[in-house]
Amino acid sequence: MPYRITGDCISCGHCSVVCPQKAINDGYRDTALVSSVWQGYRITEACSECGACAAVCPVQAITKG
């Protein structure tokens, strides 16, 4: 089950830096996506589900599912 970035994201960029697969592109930083109906940014299929991104997120905005 892939990880996703929720609306709690503060766009710090830590997740994209630590991802060994480079599965998190800058799409999560698009403020137009952050709205009351936004369901979260799904990380690409390149994700190996290692959890490195979730581990470094300072606001726990990365969840599995």
C-alpha positions, 0 to 999 in steps of 0.5 A: 500500500503506497504512502501519501502526503496529507494536507498537514504537509508544511512543504519542508522537503525532508521527505523528497531528500531522504527518499532512496527511490526519488519517488516524491517529486515536487508535486506535493508542494503545489499549493493549488492542490491544498484545499478543503477537498484535497485527499492527499498527494499519492507518492509515485509507484517508484516507492519501495515503502521503506518508510524513510519519508514518514520517519523524517516528517516533522508533522507526521503528514505522511501516512500509509494508505 
